[in-house]
Amino acid sequence: MTTIALFGAGGKMGYRLSTNFRASPYAIRHVEISEAGKERLKSGLGIDTLGVDEALAGAEVVILAVPDTHIGKVAASIESKLAPGTMVIVLDAAAPFAGHLPRRPDLTYFVTHP
């Protein structure tokens, strides 16, 4: 089973993904730092969030559903915790174009815009 760490799970796009992933065969680990986002996930979907280290342990895919202006900072903060071969999905094309993602040839980046 593929394990996905979903960062920004309680935000606008993260909540949509969290909702859609409920019926998926993937193991989703939800990460959210804001108290409002955590409450939204808990009350709306019954989902508890995890800490960064716990969410990333063994994750094969990381989705950065965080605000566009935070993608670079979040990516830099988790870079050392990503195993070789991890796929990082970014929901904004500007961040990678501007060079805000870590330069790691052992990671796969997938960029899309909802």
Secondary structure by P-SEA (a helix, b strand, c coil): cbbbbbcccccaaaaaaaaaacccccbbbbbbccaaaaaaaaaaccbbbbccccccccccbbbccccccaaaaaaaaacccccccbbbbbccaaaaaaccccccccbbbbbbcc
